[in-house]
Amino acid sequence: MTYRETPGIGAGSVRNSADIGLALGTVIQGRDISITLPSRITPAMAGLPPVSPVFTGRAGEVESLIGELAPTAETSPVITLVGLAGVGKTELMLHVASKALARDGWFPGGVLYVDLQGYDPARHRTPDEALGLLLRALAVPAEHAAGDTDYRSALLRSILSTYARAGQRILLLLDNASGDDDLSPLLPSDGATATIVTSRDELGLSSRRHHVDTLDDDAALSLLRAAVDLAHPGDARLDEDPGHAVAIARWCAGLPLALSITAALLADLPTRPLVSLAADLAAEHTRLQKLNLHRRAKAVRAAFDLSYRRLTAEQQRVFCLIPFNAGPDLSTAAVARMAGLAADDAERVLRELARANLVKPEHEWGRWTLHDLVRLYADGESRHLFSDTERSSAIGRLHTHYIDTAVAVYGLPVEHMPEARDASLPREVSQLPRPLGVAAYLVSTYLAAAVTSAEQNVPAPPGGRAADTAITDWEEARSWFKAEGANLMAALEQAVTRQQHEAAFQLGACLTRLLRLELRLAEARTVAAATLSAAGLVGDRRAEAWALNSHAVTLATGIFSTQVAEALTFHEQAIALYEQLGERQGLAWALNGYGINLRRAGRLAEALTAHRRAHELYTDLDDPVGRAWALNSLAITLTKAGRAHEAVDHHAQAMSLYTRNPAGLSWAAQSSQLSDVSKLWSQVSTTFSNWWQRRKKRK
């Protein structure tokens, strides 16, 4: 750039002219300023960093972003691409920029690109350094670019504005920004210069924000295939071994950086079979080490390191606690319990981690998750941050959080679960012809009783401690279980693996019943077996007796269960142990459940004896709801034995006991229906018997 004095028009006039339209400070000489733009774009403004020839899975995002850069818009936006380290923000920006620059008339002034290196302390560019790079790219001589940050920022904005007014619009690309302070001096103010910013953090500047997510499985596999084919055209390993190809892509968890490193590892050794690389990546504890290209800076761990080092000590601690949860996500309350923080403080730290794109908030507010590779990284860092004792204590606090809430849910009156308890006659049944309607009513009511009767009066597992919780009914309980069920299952497996037998028993005990009530019976039976095993290792005989009977109930749950005979064996073991312990409440529970399953096995006389013994125990214990349950069970067995007329009275007694106790009100309705069914069954039986006798006489 040159400055010169030339004669002006008129006597004694002088003109200052600048060849790129700069207004440098106060103009002292002359009264007119003439701006002349360069005749052609300088090389620094004509080129971009090279774009990868392998780019896939982002077509929709590219088109959307290009649309936002169109010159038809009244105001050109600042666009921020935000996402996890290695997710492909820079590559997306460069592809969008290259396509936008190719559009005729969109950016005739060229492009300016600067990598701010915001996450690398050793290479981080200050705003002053970035301004120097941009001004040099605009061919501003060093002597005119000298000054403080405010001056150089105003100079940059003046140049960009002048280009825009002259129809030479420029595209400004600011890569790897780590904060608003780095960006503020660099952003244009003319409303015409388009700007794209990439960052791992949620920035506070006013912009159109785009979250860059990981690739789905198909796009990840396409990227791998294209990268390998680029290095070795015709390499068919990914097509010849699709199973391991998919596994490798999934272990990269959709992260383009991990996928590009994996492709390079395959390209380096064209004869290496996929099964070999798949075996390397399958081991979680070494996966991040394997995703490292020749120990250069291009490594997944190195990318995460830069983000992690910027966290405060409190943020690092919470971040490293999160992978202790073995499930897919976790709640703010769970994090607070592990970290020993108040809920508000835990949420604040989680929001800060989310702004750094290290933690991802779920669609349901108050739940958080980690990208798979970030989870491995956080788990690795936790081993440096926490001792084995601290790690075990944190996991123990998490398990206690789950157990306390599960025990509170377990203690809710089960009759408040309307779907499981509703034995009313469907509307369609009343519209059937009378014989069919009667049969449907009998079947539907007794099937409902078969499903629900074993869930009445179930004692809490020994040793459990209910937490204070806002969950007050089964609708809320089911929502909680839907959110936390996978975490509870994972915590149980974790407790078993870590030989935390008491936690495994408590988690399994609560899970078993919750799964039964949701009719997830295969899972319930697996969990019940694990619970029984844990109870034996705890060394608490009461817990073992409880687990034996719970396992029996679980095996027999379901109208079409084929494991009733096996359930009876576990009932018998539970009864024997409860008798040894002198534990009458548990014994009454086991005896009545035993009677229910004896009835299902067709051993009706033994079933009646078991129900009567249970009723006697509940009477001695002054447990009216238990008495009502035993009476109802006895009545159902009597009905099945063809003694429905006797059953009616027992149902009536049960209904009276239920209605006098708040905990049994909902069961009263079922008892009333069962009484009606017994009456109806008695009438049907009598009518059929009379008809049969008359028929025999006629013969």
JOMO-V190401 format. One line per field, one symbol per residue. phi: phi as a letter, one per 20 degrees, with the letter a starting at -180 (. if undefined). burial: # if it has 16 or more other C-alpha atoms within 10 Angstrom, else .. A space follows every 10 residues. Layout:
phi->???
burial->???
This chain:
phi->.ccbdcfeeo fmecdeccfc medemeeeem ccdddcfffb ffgfddccgf effdbbncgf ffffffgfeg ffffcfeedd ddrfgneoff ffffffffff ffffnfcffn cdcbeflfdd gfcgefgfff fgfffffemf fgfeefqfff ffffffffff ffgffemdgd dddceledaf ffegfeefce ndfecccdbe dfeeffaeec eedfefgfff fffgffffff fcgnfdgfef cfffffffff felmegffff ffffffffcf efffffffff fffffdffff ebelleffbf gfffgffffe ffgfffffgf fgffffefbb egfffgffem dfgffffgff fffffelecd fefefnccbc ggffffffff fffeedfgff ffffffffff gffgfffffg ffgffeefff efdffggfff efgggfffff ffffffffff feffeelfff fgnfcfefbe fcbfffffff fffdgfffff fffffffele ffffffffff fgfffffele ffffffffff ffffffefnd ffffffffff ffgffefogd fddffffgff gfffffffff emefffffff fffffgefgf enefffffff ffffffffff eldfffgfff ffffffffff endffffgff fffffffffe cgfdgfffff ffffffffff ffffffffff fffffffff
burial->.......... ...#####.# ###....... ..#.#.#... ...##..#.. ...####... .#..##.### #....##### ########## ########.# #....##### ########## ...##.##.# #####.#### ....#...#. .######### ####...### #########. .##.####.# .######### ###.....#. .#.##.#.## #########. ....#.##.. ...####### ########## #######... ...#..##.# #.....##.# ###....### #####.##.. ....###### #######.## #########. .....##.## ########## #.....#### ########## ##........ #..####### ########## #######..# ###.#...#. ......##.# ##.###.### ########.# ##.####... #..#..##.. #.###.#### ######...# ########## #######... #..##.#### ########.. ########## ########.. ...##.##.# #####.##.. ...####### ########## ...#..##.# #####.##.. ...####### ########## #.######## ##.######. ..######## ########## ##........ .........
